[in-house]
Amino acid sequence: MTTQATIPGFVAAPPPYRAPYDPARVPEIVEALKKVGQLHGLEETEYLWLATHGTEIFAESGAVVFREGEPASKMTILLQGEIYVRREQGGPAFFIGRSGQITGLLPFSRMKAYGGLGYTSAPTWGLEFDRSLFPEMLKAIPSLADKLVGILLDRVREVTRIEQQSEKLNALGKLAGNLAHELNNPASAAQRSAAGVLEELRVYGHERFNLGRLCLSHEKTERVQDWEVDVRSEAKRLGKPAEAEQTRREDEIVQWLHHHDIHESWHIAPELAEFGVVPGQLEPLVEFLDPGATAVVLSQFTSSLRTERIAEAMLDSTARIFDLIRAIKDYSYMDQMPIQEVDIPQSLENTLAMVASRLRKVKIIRDYEPNLPCVGAYGRELNQVWTALIENALDAVHDEGEIRLLARTNADMMLVEVWDDGPGIPAELQARIFEPFFTTKAPGSGLGLGLDVVNRIVRMHKGFVSVQSKPGETCFQIRLPLQQGQAY
């Protein structure tokens, strides 16, 4: 739990002081109430009623006004100062009550407990009204009912907006972490390959110089070229040998080189074995070259093989980087209109690419119906749905289980299912998982808005979302209309 000392800029202060009723202070309170914009338009007698029935509260900067989970029982009109509200497990303030605002428990509100830690950020003066006074207050000031309902709706919208923004920032942070991890591997490989190819080009140039010093005849030069062509053709036909086979061939090549008085086997044999060469393919060289010349030819040939292999690794790494960039562009639907014809399987694959760093030990089973029609939808929003459901599945299996993605048509709807073999969702919680701010995760691990966002986006597309769960088998089902006219 967050303590007072851990809140940035927070200095512990004495608790708020509630002053007893003092008739002499009523005029000052009335004047302060008239400055509250949300109370403009009240009659003088109505201001007087509030001033005489409220309880004054005074607090220094840094005082804790209420704690998360405590019963909410009072409405507060802030006449001076500010009250910040944040989750006790940390995070930014999701509500700020400022001077001239009405906050706390409001009439008609279903608020039962405070949703966060409330503390003052400046010397604060307010007027409190216990919920037991609400019926009398609304009877004495009938126009206050509409004002308080408006305040209540504005507060719900603002808190929801801030929480949704926090959820998006949280999702963006996780996405950025996944992408940084995914981009780091190919980028590092490309950097190492670039450094390696520079070094190997120097070696290759030196070996070509040594080959030139042999002054081979035209006939022998052609025979060396023919030999290289034959070795490459055979390697292409047979493919790269298995690791165990490479080790066996390397030992055989080392023995062959020693047998023919070629002593630089340490940088020749591994490359030849990996390329797929067998000792029998080396025999044609010793038929027309002495051991020294054979060593130079083989050294130059293996240097060229190393250079090619490094260049291929660089191409693979940069191709992976471009694939990730393409996936990011497709995932975010950059340079496209808000409503697109979305290829659902490709959309799911783009989402998997975004969380690839979490899939190392996860088995992904794809069950996509062939030739699925596209769905007219907001592509970015649908990707938020897939991201939330896939990350939920990964959390359930702790990045080490099995996830199955299904996409197929069902009547005039597109059916998408996300399965996982995690522990399941308890039956008593299944009816609540789509509620905003409800979460089964540990404090600080989630705001409880992921599935609420899923539900809202799917409903925006005139679709349906449901869940079925038991131990070892959880399935989230999304149904979306196929025809754009049905969705909008």
C-alpha positions, 0 to 999 in steps of 0.5 A: 500500500502506498504510504504518505511519504511515498507520494511525490511532493507529499509532506505528511500533515495532521488530519483534517479539523472539523470546526463546530458550528459558529453562527458568526462565521455564517456570512463568510461561508455564504460569501464563499458559497456564492463563488462556487460556480456550480451553485450559481443561481441559488436564492439567498435563503438557499445559500444560507441553508447550506451555510448553516447545515454544513460542517466546516473542515480545515486541512493543511497541505498534505493531510489525508482526507480519506483512504481507498476503500473507506465508506463514502458518506459525505458530500464536500463543497470545496471553498479553498484548496485542492484534493488529489485522489490516486490509487493506493498502489500507485499511479497518477492522480485520476481525480482532482477536486479544486476550489469551487467544486462539489465532490465526495458522495453526491445524492443519487450516486451509487458510490459506496466507498472511496476509490483511492487515497484522497489528500490535500495539495494545499491548505484546504477549507470545505463544507461537508454534508452527511448523506443523512441530510440529502433528503432535507437538502433537496427539499429545501433547495429543489434546483440543486437536484439538477445541478448535482446530477450534472456534476455526477455525470461530468465526474463519471465521464472525466474519471472514465476518460482519465482511466481509459487514457491510463489504460492506453498508456499502459498498453502502449508501454507494454507494446513499446517494450515488446517492440524494443525487445523484438527489434533489438535482436535483429538490429544487434545481429545486423550490427554484428554481421556488418562488423564481421563482413568488414573483417572477412572482406579483408581476409578474403582479399588477402586470400585472393592475393595468395591465390594470385601468387600461385600463378596457376595456368589457365587450365588449372584456374578453370579446373578450380572454378569448375570444382567450386561450381560442382561443390556449390551445385551439390550443396544446393541440391542436398541442403545444409546437413544436420548438426550431428552430421556436420560434426562428423564431416568436420572430423573427416575433413580434418583427417583428410587435410592432415593426411594431405599435409594441409595444416590450416584445418582449424579455419577450413574444416568447419566452414566446409562441413557446414556447407555440406562438403565431404572429403570425397569432394576434395580429392579432385583438387589434389589431382592437379595441385600441390598441398600448398596450393590446395591449402590456398584454394580451400582457404580462399573458398571458405573465406568466401563462404563465411562472407556469404553467410554473414551477408545472408545473416545481415539480410535476414536481420534487416528483413526481420526489421522490415517485417516488424515495421510492416506489422506495426504499420498494418497494426496501426492502419497508418495512412488509411481511412478510419473504416477499412475492409479488415482481413481478420486473420492478418489482423490477428497475425499483426497483433501476434507480431506485436507481442512476439517477445512473450511467445517464446514458450507459447504454442500458438494454434491457428484455426482460420477458415480459408478465404474468409471475407473482410469485415468493414470495421475500425481497424485500429480499434479491432487490434485493441480487442485482439491485443487485450484478449491475447495478452489476457490469454498470455497472462493466464498461461504465464507465457508458457501454455497453449493459445488457439485462435479461431476465425470463421464465418457463422451465418452473417457474422464473423466469429473470432475465438481466443482460447487458452489452457490457463486455470480459468475464470471462477464462475462467480467472477465471469459475470463481472469481468466486463465491468469497468475497473474490475480486475482479478490481477494483483494491485498495480498490474492492471486497471480493470479496463481491458475487457471493458474496452473490448466490450465497448469496441465490439458493441460499437461495431454492433457485435457481441462478446462472451466468455466461457471458462472452466479450469484448463479451458477459457474461450472469449468469443467475438461476433461481428457483422460481415456487412458494413451496413449492418455494423454502422 
